[in-house]
């Protein structure tokens, strides 16, 4: 009987450690848990801070892509980031006739591959303060730091701060950003 209680205690502790370890990898974004076992879209739809982004991904027809195998690194703008855009910009981009422009803006926030904040910091250091990232739309973003925070700069010089880094997904990683970055108009 004593060995049964000891075994039960050991199994309970192992179970607790497994659950605790699983939760330590799960981050909260927009009031919702972001589970590393779920894909980018399946997690993002639960974030109250990313309803505009999710609507835009749906309007652009990119849901299936971002649920795909990846891996992807997504710099995910919050609702307040979209509100910083000039009035009417989001409504205009969401119109069906502007689908390709919306796709260009959204894919400018995505880099092929899974890159953690540690990876970005290493490349920034190696690049003497900055590194260029080629986005899925073919344009580049510049990653740099400011007071220890990772910053992302677009071709026009707009800068976005990574406010929550390393939100791991089954098909990549999300870094939450506070400003929408825009591709250059070539």
C-alpha positions in Angstrom: 0.0 0.0 0.0 2.8 2.4 0.8 4.5 1.8 -2.6 1.1 2.4 -4.3 0.9 5.8 -2.5 4.5 6.6 -3.4 3.9 5.7 -7.0 0.7 7.8 -7.1 2.6 10.8 -5.7 5.4 10.4 -8.2 3.0 10.1 -11.1 1.1 13.2 -9.9 4.3 15.2 -9.7 5.4 14.1 -13.2 1.9 15.0 -14.5 2.1 18.4 -12.8 5.6 19.1 -14.2 4.4 18.1 -17.7 1.4 20.4 -17.5 3.4 23.3 -16.0 6.1 22.9 -18.7 3.3 22.9 -21.4 1.8 26.1 -19.9 5.2 27.8 -19.7 5.4 27.6 -23.5 1.9 29.0 -23.9 1.7 32.8 -24.0 -1.3 35.0 -23.5 -2.1 37.4 -26.3 -5.2 39.5 -26.4 -6.7 37.7 -23.4 -6.3 34.3 -25.0 -3.9 31.5 -24.6 -1.8 30.9 -27.7 -1.1 27.2 -27.8 2.1 26.0 -29.5 0.2 23.0 -30.7 -2.1 25.1 -32.9 -1.4 26.9 -36.1 -1.1 30.7 -36.6 -4.7 31.3 -37.6 -6.3 28.9 -35.1 -4.5 30.9 -32.3 -5.0 34.4 -33.8 -8.8 34.1 -34.0 -8.9 33.9 -30.2 -7.0 37.1 -29.6 -9.1 40.1 -28.8 -6.2 42.3 -29.9 -6.0 40.8 -33.4 -9.6 40.9 -34.7 -8.7 43.4 -37.5 -5.7 41.2 -38.6 -7.9 38.1 -38.7 -10.6 39.9 -40.7 -7.9 41.1 -43.1 -6.4 37.6 -43.4 -9.8 36.2 -44.3 -10.6 39.0 -46.8 -7.2 38.5 -48.4 -7.8 34.7 -48.8 -4.7 33.9 -46.8 -6.3 31.7 -44.1 -5.3 28.4 -45.8 -1.8 29.6 -46.4 -1.2 30.6 -42.8 -2.7 27.4 -41.6 -0.3 25.6 -43.9 2.9 23.8 -42.9 5.1 26.8 -42.9 7.2 27.6 -41.0 6.4 31.3 -40.9 7.5 34.2 -38.8 4.6 36.6 -38.5 4.9 40.2 -37.2 1.3 40.5 -36.1 -0.1 44.0 -35.8 -2.7 44.6 -33.1 -6.0 46.3 -33.6 -4.5 49.5 -32.2 -1.7 49.3 -34.8 -4.3 49.3 -37.5 -6.0 52.3 -35.9 -2.8 54.3 -36.4 -3.2 54.1 -40.2 -5.0 57.0 -41.9 -8.7 57.0 -41.5 -10.4 54.7 -44.0 -7.3 52.8 -44.9 -8.5 49.5 -43.4 -12.0 49.8 -44.9 -10.5 50.5 -48.3 -8.1 47.5 -48.1 -10.9 45.2 -47.1 -12.8 45.9 -50.2 -12.8 42.9 -52.7 -11.4 45.0 -55.5 -8.3 45.7 -53.3 -7.6 42.1 -52.4 -4.2 42.0 -54.1 -3.1 45.2 -52.3 -4.3 43.7 -49.0 -2.4 40.5 -49.7 0.7 42.6 -50.3 0.4 44.4 -47.0 -0.3 41.2 -45.1 2.5 39.1 -46.7 4.9 42.0 -45.9 4.4 41.0 -42.3 5.5 37.4 -42.9 9.0 35.9 -43.3 9.5 32.3 -44.5 11.0 30.3 -41.7 10.7 30.3 -37.9 12.8 33.0 -36.3 12.8 33.6 -32.6 13.7 36.9 -30.9 17.0 35.3 -30.0 17.7 34.6 -33.7 16.8 38.2 -34.6 19.0 39.6 -31.9 21.9 37.5 -33.0 21.5 38.7 -36.6 21.1 42.3 -35.5 24.3 42.0 -33.5 26.1 40.3 -36.4 24.9 43.1 -38.7 26.3 45.8 -36.4 22.9 47.0 -35.3 20.5 45.9 -38.0 19.6 43.0 -40.3 17.4 42.8 -43.4 14.6 40.2 -43.6 13.1 39.2 -46.9 9.3 39.0 -46.6 7.0 36.6 -48.3 5.9 39.4 -50.7 9.5 39.8 -51.8 10.2 43.2 -50.1 12.5 43.7 -47.1 12.1 44.7 -43.5 14.9 45.9 -41.3 15.2 44.6 -37.8 17.1 46.6 -35.2 17.0 47.3 -31.5 16.1 50.3 -29.4 16.6 50.1 -25.6 16.8 46.3 -25.8 13.5 46.0 -27.8 13.4 44.5 -31.3 12.1 47.1 -33.8 11.0 46.5 -37.3 11.3 49.2 -40.0 9.6 49.2 -43.3 10.9 50.8 -46.6 9.2 54.1 -45.9 11.0 54.4 -42.5 7.9 53.5 -40.3 9.0 51.7 -37.2 7.1 49.0 -35.3 8.1 47.6 -31.9 7.8 43.9 -31.0 5.7 44.1 -27.9 5.3 40.3 -27.3 8.0 38.0 -28.8 8.2 34.3 -29.4 4.5 33.3 -29.4 5.2 29.8 -30.7 2.8 28.1 -33.1 2.8 24.6 -34.7 3.7 26.2 -38.0 6.0 29.0 -36.9 6.1 31.9 -34.5 4.3 35.2 -34.0 5.9 38.4 -32.8 3.2 40.9 -31.8 3.9 44.4 -33.2 2.4 47.8 -32.4 2.5 49.4 -35.9 1.5 48.2 -39.3 4.5 48.2 -41.6 3.8 48.9 -45.3 5.6 47.6 -48.4 7.3 50.2 -50.6 5.2 51.3 -53.6 7.4 50.4 -56.5 
